[in-house]
């Protein structure tokens, strides 16, 4: 176990407790166990499994996790109430390394309107309940809820009482994401200085992201003396969420020369852990999310791609492999330049003379006006002289509801100009539509995510459908745009299917071309 003055920052992961409190992010006990295994492999120091007094589900989750996950400390949350603490202590019986985490509000706003308690009553409650928790386990954490809006003299007094009662960790949360880096840095410095023998206690930061400052405030707290940071995978949590574990861990790794501190996080496991959570709770991260977003290591701008081709350090401050991505992505789209297109063609085995490259690049730009991303299969189709529109085209479709089921009839124009019509039933119109498209094209796609949103405003507004699918273990993304969102969904599905079909055709024609050569 590290000491309070260790240069390693402890990571207290509260994905299973505070993170699960995000609207729509509840997890079953079995799902929590799956996530806890991943957090263990990720290398977090403390896993907060839940709030046992709040539900049987949280008690069951703690029992499952406690029996199997043995390395990290397992913590549960409890109010400063005797019944809560007793329930939490019983839930922790299965843990190899147990922590009882008790909290009480300290700010004047909470004291008056939530607790209806005086300062003296708060101090008495802190002493009594921290002492009770300590009678059950040796590792007790006390959190002064809404610490950053608490009078500093009173906050120091609360911390002293908690320490005297046996708290081994004292957490000073920015419960509503109100503070700024300069303020929280100073608060930690002064509270730590005001607590006798503070070098024997771990001081912890728990920052919310209401003003987008959770990571910045957590880093400032570290500068102020915090040795533990409470965070969540993907930054999920109440309202705007918590400090993002992946962002904090990579700041300390990439900027280690500045902070001279690190975590024990196994960073190549970050992306897989992030993606697991997204699947478990059904909450995808935005594409431009730092570290784990799909665009975090993707480059489309011609200037950026040219720099990356010369030296990756021109536009990347960390390696994608260090967080679990396979590599950087040179996304070919309308902003890409000739250097990136030529580099990708060479990687596919095509070496072109200047005039040939000029012609292909013109065709590439024309294709970019019809689709956002140009894939390897698209480039191969260009090199083989195939039409940019090669593939199935949507001719017509009819969607109808029959009781609890929906019917879809689609008519497509195939690459040879023939008409193909198929029908399918599904649990809803989109499910039926995708089933009919699959039957018509012979392409089987497993849908991972599907989103529809508006593009433009007023009379010019259109619907854009984005979907993520898997085919034979490979993930693909498709986009379609139309004034009708169901038609946009069909176009997004065909966007992927046609790329796969072109790829099949290119693969089939390659041996024949090699034999002829």
C-alpha positions in Angstrom: 0.0 0.0 0.0 1.3 3.5 -0.9 1.9 6.1 1.8 0.1 9.5 1.8 3.3 11.0 0.4 3.8 8.5 -2.3 4.4 10.0 -5.8 1.8 7.6 -7.2 -1.7 9.0 -7.3 -4.4 6.5 -6.2 -7.3 6.1 -8.5 -10.7 5.6 -6.8 -13.1 4.5 -9.5 -16.7 5.2 -8.8 -18.2 4.1 -12.1 -20.3 1.5 -10.4 -21.7 4.0 -7.8 -21.6 7.6 -8.9 -21.3 6.7 -12.6 -24.3 4.4 -12.4 -26.3 7.3 -11.1 -26.3 8.8 -14.6 -29.8 8.7 -15.9 -30.3 5.5 -17.9 -27.0 4.0 -16.7 -28.2 1.5 -14.1 -26.4 -1.9 -14.1 -27.5 -5.3 -12.8 -25.3 -7.1 -10.3 -23.9 -9.3 -13.0 -23.1 -6.3 -15.2 -21.3 -4.7 -12.3 -19.2 -7.8 -11.8 -18.2 -7.8 -15.5 -17.3 -4.1 -15.2 -15.4 -4.7 -11.9 -13.3 -7.4 -13.5 -12.3 -4.9 -16.2 -11.5 -2.2 -13.7 -9.3 -4.7 -11.8 -7.4 -5.5 -15.1 -7.2 -1.7 -15.7 -5.3 -1.4 -12.5 -7.5 1.0 -10.4 -6.6 1.1 -6.7 -10.1 1.3 -5.2 -13.5 0.3 -6.8 -16.6 1.8 -5.2 -19.2 -0.9 -5.9 -22.4 0.9 -4.8 -24.6 2.2 -2.0 -25.8 -1.0 -0.1 -28.4 0.8 2.0 -30.1 2.0 -1.1 -31.0 -1.3 -2.8 -30.8 -5.1 -2.7 -29.2 -4.9 -6.1 -26.2 -3.0 -4.7 -25.9 -5.5 -1.9 -26.0 -8.4 -4.3 -23.4 -6.7 -6.6 -21.0 -6.2 -3.7 -21.4 -9.9 -2.7 -20.6 -11.0 -6.3 -17.6 -8.6 -6.7 -16.2 -9.3 -3.2 -16.0 -13.1 -3.9 -14.2 -12.7 -7.2 -12.3 -9.4 -7.3 -9.5 -9.6 -4.7 -6.6 -7.3 -5.6 -8.1 -3.7 -5.4 -9.8 -2.2 -2.3 -13.5 -2.5 -2.5 -15.5 0.4 -1.1 -19.2 1.1 -0.4 -20.9 4.4 0.3 -22.9 5.1 3.4 -24.7 8.1 4.9 -23.8 9.1 8.4 -26.6 6.9 9.8 -26.1 3.9 12.0 -28.4 1.7 10.0 -26.6 2.6 6.7 -23.2 1.9 8.3 -24.3 -1.5 9.7 -25.7 -2.5 6.3 -22.5 -1.4 4.5 -20.3 -3.2 7.0 -22.2 -6.4 6.4 -22.0 -6.0 2.6 -18.2 -5.6 2.9 -17.8 -9.0 4.7 -16.9 -10.7 1.4 -14.1 -8.2 0.5 -10.5 -9.0 0.8 -9.6 -5.3 1.2 -12.6 -3.4 2.5 -13.3 0.4 2.8 -16.3 2.0 4.4 -17.0 5.4 2.8 -19.2 7.7 4.9 -20.4 11.1 3.9 -22.2 14.1 5.3 -22.9 17.5 3.8 -21.0 20.5 5.3 -21.9 23.6 3.2 -24.3 26.2 4.7 -26.7 25.6 1.9 -26.9 21.9 2.6 -26.9 22.3 6.4 -29.9 24.7 6.3 -32.0 23.2 3.5 -31.1 19.5 3.3 -29.9 18.5 6.8 -31.5 21.2 9.0 -28.4 20.8 11.2 -26.2 23.3 13.0 -22.4 23.3 12.7 -22.1 21.6 16.1 -24.6 18.9 15.1 -22.6 18.2 11.9 -19.4 17.9 13.8 -21.0 15.5 16.4 -22.4 13.4 13.6 -19.1 13.2 11.8 -17.3 12.1 14.9 -19.9 9.5 16.0 -20.4 7.9 12.6 -16.7 7.8 11.5 -15.9 6.2 14.8 -18.7 3.7 14.2 -17.4 2.9 10.8 -13.9 2.5 12.1 -15.2 -0.1 14.6 -16.1 -2.3 11.7 -13.2 -1.8 9.3 -9.7 -0.3 9.5 -10.0 1.6 6.2 -12.6 4.4 6.5 -13.1 7.3 4.1 -15.0 10.4 5.1 -16.4 12.8 2.5 -17.5 16.3 3.3 -20.2 16.7 0.7 -20.2 20.1 -1.1 -16.8 20.9 0.4 -16.0 23.6 -2.1 -19.0 25.6 -1.0 -18.3 25.2 2.7 -16.8 27.9 4.9 -13.1 27.1 5.0 -12.6 27.4 8.7 -15.5 25.0 9.2 -14.2 22.6 6.6 -10.8 22.4 8.4 -12.7 21.7 11.7 -14.7 18.9 10.0 -11.5 17.4 8.6 -9.9 17.5 12.0 -12.8 15.7 13.6 -13.0 13.1 10.9 -9.2 12.4 11.3 -9.5 12.2 15.1 -12.3 9.7 14.8 -10.2 7.4 12.7 -10.7 8.4 9.0 -7.8 7.2 6.9 -8.9 9.1 3.8 -10.6 12.5 3.8 -12.4 13.5 0.6 -13.1 17.1 -0.3 -15.6 16.9 -3.1 -16.6 19.6 -5.6 -20.1 18.0 -5.5 -21.7 20.4 -8.0 -18.8 21.3 -10.2 -18.6 24.9 -8.9 -15.0 25.5 -8.2 -12.0 26.5 -10.3 -8.5 25.1 -10.4 -7.0 28.0 -8.5 -9.6 27.8 -5.7 -9.5 24.1 -5.2 -5.6 24.0 -5.2 -5.6 26.6 -2.4 -8.4 24.8 -0.5 -6.5 21.5 -0.4 -3.3 23.3 0.7 -5.0 25.1 3.6 -7.1 22.2 4.8 -4.1 19.8 4.8 -2.0 22.4 6.6 -4.8 22.8 9.2 -5.1 19.1 10.1 -2.7 17.7 12.7 -0.6 14.8 11.5 -2.0 15.2 8.0 0.9 13.2 6.5 -0.8 10.1 7.9 -4.0 10.7 5.9 -4.8 10.4 2.2 -6.6 13.5 1.0 -8.9 12.9 -2.0 -10.6 14.9 -4.7 -14.0 14.1 -6.2 -14.8 16.7 -8.9 -17.9 17.0 -11.0 -18.0 18.4 -14.5 -20.9 20.9 -14.5 -18.6 23.7 -15.8 -16.4 21.3 -17.8 -13.6 21.6 -15.2 -13.6 18.2 -13.5 -10.2 17.0 -14.9 -8.6 20.4 -14.5 -9.8 20.8 -10.9 -8.7 17.3 -10.1 -5.2 18.1 -11.4 -5.2 21.3 -9.4 -6.2 19.3 -6.3 -3.2 17.1 -6.8 -1.0 20.2 -7.0 -2.6 21.2 -3.7 -1.7 17.9 -2.0 -4.4 15.4 -2.9 -3.1 11.8 -3.2 -6.3 10.2 -4.4 -8.6 11.2 -7.3 -12.2 9.8 -7.6 -13.2 9.4 -11.2 -15.2 7.3 -13.6 -14.7 5.6 -17.0 -15.8 7.9 -19.8 -16.5 10.6 -17.1 -20.1 9.3 -16.5 -22.0 10.4 -13.4 -24.6 12.7 -12.0 -25.6 15.6 -14.3 -22.6 16.4 -16.5 -20.6 13.6 -15.0 -17.3 13.1 -13.0 -13.6 13.5 -13.6 -12.8 11.2 -16.6 -10.4 8.4 -15.5 -8.8 8.0 -18.9 -8.1 11.8 -19.3 -6.6 12.1 -15.8 -4.4 9.1 -16.2 -3.1 10.2 -19.5 -2.4 13.7 -18.4 -0.2 12.4 -15.6 1.5 10.0 -18.0 2.0 12.4 -21.0 2.9 15.4 -18.7 4.9 13.4 -16.2 7.9 15.7 -16.5 5.6 18.5 -15.2 3.6 16.7 -12.5 6.3 14.2 -11.6 3.5 11.8 -10.5 1.7 8.9 -12.2 -0.9 6.2 -11.6 -0.8 2.5 -11.7 -3.3 2.4 -14.5 -2.6 -0.1 -17.2 -3.2 2.4 -20.0 -3.4 0.0 -23.0 -6.6 -1.3 -21.4 -8.3 2.1 -21.4 -10.1 1.8 -24.8 -11.4 -1.7 -24.2 -12.7 -0.7 -20.8 -14.3 2.4 -22.2 -16.0 0.3 -24.9 -17.2 -2.3 -22.4 -18.9 0.4 -20.4 -20.5 1.9 -23.5 -22.0 -1.6 -24.3 -23.1 -2.3 -20.8 -25.0 1.0 -20.2 -25.8 1.9 -23.8 -24.2 5.4 -23.6 -21.7 6.0 -26.4 -19.1 8.7 -26.1 -18.9 11.5 -28.6 -16.5 11.0 -31.4 -14.3 13.8 -30.4 -14.0 12.6 -26.7 -10.4 12.8 -25.6 -8.5 9.5 -25.5 -11.4 7.1 -26.2 -13.5 8.9 -28.8 -13.4 7.5 -32.4 -11.7 10.7 -33.6 -9.1 11.0 -30.8 -6.4 9.7 -33.2 -8.0 10.4 -36.5 -6.7 12.9 -39.1 -8.5 14.2 -42.1 -7.1 17.6 -42.8 -4.6 17.6 -45.6 -2.1 19.7 -43.6 -2.3 17.4 -40.6 -2.0 14.2 -42.7 1.0 15.6 -44.5 2.6 16.3 -41.1 1.7 12.9 -39.8 3.3 11.2 -42.8 6.6 13.0 -42.1 6.6 12.6 -38.3 3.6 11.5 -36.1 4.8 13.8 -33.3 3.7 16.8 -35.4 0.1 16.2 -34.5 0.0 13.5 -31.8 1.3 13.9 -28.3 0.8 10.2 -27.4 0.7 6.9 -29.2 -2.7 5.4 -29.9 -1.3 2.0 -28.9 -0.6 3.4 -25.4 -4.3 3.7 -24.6 -5.5 0.6 -26.6 -6.2 1.8 -30.1 -4.5 -0.2 -32.8 -3.1 2.8 -34.6 -3.7 6.3 -35.9 -6.4 6.7 -38.6 -5.7 8.7 -41.7 -9.3 9.4 -42.6 -9.8 10.1 -46.2 -12.4 12.7 -46.8 -13.1 16.0 -48.5 -10.3 17.8 -46.4 -7.6 15.2 -47.3 -4.8 16.2 -49.6 -2.9 14.4 -52.4 -0.1 13.3 -50.1 -2.5 11.3 -47.9 -4.3 9.7 -50.9 -1.0 8.8 -52.5 0.3 7.3 -49.2 -2.8 5.2 -48.8 -2.7 4.0 -52.4 0.9 2.9 -52.0 0.0 1.0 -48.8 -2.6 -0.8 -51.0 0.1 -1.6 -53.6 -0.6 1.1 -56.2 2.3 3.2 -57.3 1.1 5.9 -59.7 2.8 8.3 -62.1 2.0 12.0 -61.7 -0.7 12.1 -64.3 -2.4 8.9 -63.0 -2.4 10.3 -59.5 -3.9 13.6 -60.7 -6.8 11.7 -62.4 -7.4 9.4 -59.4 -7.3 12.4 -57.0 -9.9 14.2 -59.0 -12.1 11.1 -58.9 -11.5 10.9 -55.2 -12.6 14.5 -54.6 -15.8 13.8 -56.6 -16.5 10.8 -54.5 -16.0 12.9 -51.3 -19.0 15.0 -52.4 -21.2 11.9 -52.2 -19.9 10.3 -49.0 -18.1 11.5 -46.0 -15.4 8.9 -45.8 -13.5 7.1 -48.5 -12.4 3.6 -47.6 -9.7 1.3 -49.0 -12.4 -0.6 -50.9 -13.5 2.7 -52.5 -9.9 3.5 -53.6 -9.5 0.0 -55.0 -12.7 0.5 -57.0 -11.4 3.8 -58.3 -8.2 2.1 -59.4 -10.1 -0.6 -61.2 -12.1 2.0 -63.1 -15.4 1.2 -61.3 -18.1 3.7 -61.2 -18.3 5.8 -58.0 -21.9 4.8 -57.8 -21.2 1.1 -58.2 -23.5 -0.7 -55.8 -27.2 -1.0 -54.8 -29.4 2.0 -55.1 -32.7 2.5 -53.3 -35.6 2.7 -55.7 -38.5 2.6 -53.4 -39.6 1.4 -49.9 -42.9 0.9 -48.1 -43.1 0.6 -44.3 -46.3 -0.5 -42.4 -47.2 -1.5 -38.9 -49.1 -4.7 -38.2 -50.0 -5.0 -34.6 -46.7 -5.3 -32.6 -44.7 -6.0 -35.7 -43.6 -3.8 -38.7 -43.4 -4.8 -42.3 -40.9 -3.4 -44.8 -40.8 -3.8 -48.6 -37.7 -2.4 -50.4 -36.9 -2.3 -54.1 -33.3 -1.8 -55.1 -31.5 -1.3 -58.3 -28.5 -3.6 -58.3 -25.1 -2.8 -59.9 -26.2 -4.2 -63.2 -29.4 -2.1 -63.3 -31.7 -4.9 -62.4 -34.5 -4.5 -59.8 -34.5 -6.5 -56.6 -37.4 -6.5 -54.2 -37.6 -8.1 -50.7 -39.8 -7.9 -47.7 -39.1 -8.5 -44.0 -40.8 -8.2 -40.6 -39.2 -6.6 -37.5 -39.8 -5.3 -34.0 -40.1 -1.8 -35.5 -39.8 0.0 -38.8 -36.0 0.3 -38.8 -35.5 -3.3 -37.7 -37.9 -4.4 -40.6 -36.1 -2.1 -43.0 -32.7 -3.4 -42.3 -34.0 -7.0 -42.5 -35.4 -6.4 -46.0 -32.2 -4.7 -47.1 -30.1 -7.6 -45.9 -32.4 -10.1 -47.8 -32.1 -8.0 -51.0 -28.3 -7.6 -50.9 -27.2 -10.8 -49.3 -25.1 -8.8 -46.8 -25.5 -9.6 -43.1 -24.7 -6.7 -40.7 -24.8 -6.8 -36.9 -26.1 -3.4 -35.6 -24.1 -2.0 -32.7 -25.5 1.6 -32.6 -27.9 3.7 -34.5 -28.6 7.5 -34.2 -30.7 9.9 -36.2 -30.4 13.7 -35.9 -31.4 16.8 -37.8 -29.0 18.6 -40.2 -29.8 22.2 -41.0 -32.7 24.3 -39.9 -36.1 25.3 -41.2 -37.4 24.2 -44.6 -33.8 23.0 -45.6 -33.5 20.6 -42.6 -32.8 17.0 -43.4 -32.4 13.9 -41.3 -29.0 12.2 -41.0 -28.7 8.6 -39.9 -25.5 7.2 -38.5 -25.0 3.6 -37.7 -22.2 1.4 -36.5 -22.3 -2.2 -37.5 -20.1 -5.3 -37.5 -19.4 -7.7 -40.3 -17.3 -10.8 -39.8 -15.8 -9.2 -36.6 -14.9 -5.9 -38.3 -16.6 -2.6 -37.4 -18.0 -0.3 -40.0 -19.8 3.0 -39.9 -22.4 4.3 -42.4 -24.1 7.6 -43.0 -27.2 8.5 -44.9 -29.0 11.8 -45.4 -32.6 12.5 -46.6 -35.7 14.6 -45.7 -37.2 11.3 -44.6 -35.4 9.7 -41.6 -36.4 6.1 -42.6 -34.9 6.7 -46.1 -31.8 8.2 -44.4 -31.5 5.0 -42.4 -31.7 2.9 -45.5 -29.0 5.0 -47.2 -26.8 4.6 -44.2 -27.2 0.8 -44.3 -26.5 0.7 -48.0 -23.4 2.9 -47.5 -21.8 0.1 -45.6 -23.2 -2.8 -47.7 -22.0 -1.3 -50.9 -18.5 -0.8 -49.5 -18.4 -4.5 -48.5 -19.6 -5.6 -51.9 -17.0 -3.5 -53.6 -14.4 -4.9 -51.3 -15.5 -8.5 -52.2 -15.3 -7.6 -55.9 -11.9 -6.2 -55.6 -10.7 -9.3 -53.7 -12.2 -11.6 -56.3 -10.6 -9.7 -59.2 -7.1 -9.4 -57.7 -6.1 -13.1 -58.3 -7.2 -12.8 -61.9 -5.2 -9.6 -62.4 -2.2 -11.2 -60.8 -2.4 -14.3 -63.1 -2.8 -12.1 -66.2 0.3 -10.2 -65.2 
